[in-house]
Amino acid sequence: MKNHLKRALELAFIPLAAAIVFFEEVLLHYLGVAMAAFGRWPPVARLERWLAGLPPWAALLAFVAPSTLVLPVKLAAVFFALQGRFGLAAASIAIGKVLATALLARLYQVLRPTLVTMPWFLASETWLFAWRDRLYAFVRALSAWQRAKAALQRMRSWLMELVSGIAPR
């Protein structure tokens, strides 16, 4: 019985873990690139310089505060769902999550040097990233992950050949 339970949990856990790894490796990379470009806009660059100069307690407040900005998006999703517009509800949640993730990731980049001066934050961050790295190592070691990665690489190479054959020389 224990082996069946273990296998069922693995079958449920592996797609979730793979989705998390995919999300962070691919989507967060491109969100980070987009937010870095946004950060070069002069008003945003000034705001980021100001945020970087905050004391630790204020930096923590600035880091946590944007979480409240997602509340209106969630309320809009509830409103849409109550109206029977489930597509709009799902879209508002997805868009809100992507924007909140991008904002939080950028704030983390800007505020991290200040936040790690607090010992409890540094210890928490170290523990979290060590746990994440173990999860990633597990997922990357899976044969399904390796096959999917190889298939994506083949597709990328095929697309590059296709584009280079079409592009004028």
N, C-alpha and C positions, 0 to 999 in steps of 0.2 A: 504493500500500500504506500509506503513512504517513497519508493522509486516512482510510482505513478504521480504522486503529488509533486515531487521534485521536477519531474518532466513537464507536468502541466504548468508549473510556475515558470520554468525556463521558457516554455513556448509563449507564455504571456509576457515575460520580462524582456526577451531578446528583441522583439520588434520595437518596444518602447525605448530600450537602451539605444538601439540603432538609430531611431528617429531623433533622439536627443543628440547623439554624436553628429549625425548629419546636419541637424539644425545649427549646432554650434560651429561646426567646421565650415559649412558653406554659407548659410544665410547670415550668421553673425559677422562673418568676414566681410561680406558685401555691405551689410548695414554699417559696419565700422568704417569702411572706405567712404560710404556716402556721408556719414556723420563727420568724418574728418574733413571732407570737402566743405561741408556746411560750416564747420568750425573755422575755416579760413575767411569766411565772410566777416568784414571788420566789426560789425556790432556784436556778433557771436564771439569773435576772438577777444574783444574787450571783456565781455561777460565771463568767458572762461578764465582770463587772467585774474579777474576779480575773485572768482570762485577759488582759484588755486591759492590765493592769498588769505583765505579764511582760516580762523583758528580751528582746531580739531572738532570741537563740539558743534560749531556752525557748519563745518564741512559735512558732518554726519547728518545734520538737519537738512542740508541742501541735497544730500544723497537720497534721503528717505522721502522727502516732501513730494517729488514727482509721482510717487505711487498714488497720491490722492487725485492726480490729474486723470487717472484711468477710471475713476468712479463715474463721471458723466457718460463715458463710453459704455460702461456696464449698464447704467440706467437706460441708455438708449437701446441697448440690446434687449433688455427686459420689456421696454415699451414696444419694440418691433415684434417680439415674441407674443406679447399679449394681443397684438393686432393680427396675429396669424402670419406675419411676414418673417418666416424663419430664415430665409436666405439673407435678408437684411440684418437680422439679429446675428447670424453667424459671421457675416462680412464685417459688421461693426466690431465684434469681438476680435476677429482676426486682425483687422487693421489697427485697432487699439493696442493689441498685444505687440504687434510689430513695432509700432511707434514708441510704445513704452519701453520695449527692449532696447531699441536704438538709443533712446534718450538716456536710459539708465547705464548702458554700456559706455556712452560718451562721458557721462558724469563720473563714472568709475575711473575712466582714464584720467580725467582732469583732477579728480579729488583724491585718488589713491595715495600720492605722496604724503598728503596730510593725514589721511585716514590711518595709514599704517604706523603713525606715531603713537596711536593708542594701542597698548599691548593686547588688549582683548580682541581688537579688530584684526590685528596681525595674526594672532593665534587662530581665530575663526577662519580667516582667509586661507591660512596654511592648511588647516584640517580639510576645508572644503575642496581646495584644489588637489590635495593628495587623494581624496576620495574620488574626485572626478577623473584623475589620471588613472586610477585603478580600474574604474568603469570603462574608460576609453581603451585601455590595454585589453580588457576582456572582450569588448566588442570587436576591436580590430583583429583579434586572434581568431574570431569565428570564421569558419570556411565560407559561410554565406556572405559575410562582409567582404572577404577577399575576392570572391567571385563577382560580387556587385561592383567592387572598385575596379576590377580588371575589365568588366564589361563597359563601365563608364569611360575608362581610359581608351578602349578600342573605339568607342563612339566618338570620343574627342579627337582621336587621330583621324578617323574617317571624315569627320567634319572639317578638320584642318586641311586634309587632302582635297576635299570637295571645294572648299573656299579657295585654296591656292590654285586649283585648276580652272576656276571661274574668273578669278581676278586677273585683270590685264597685267601684262608684264612690261 
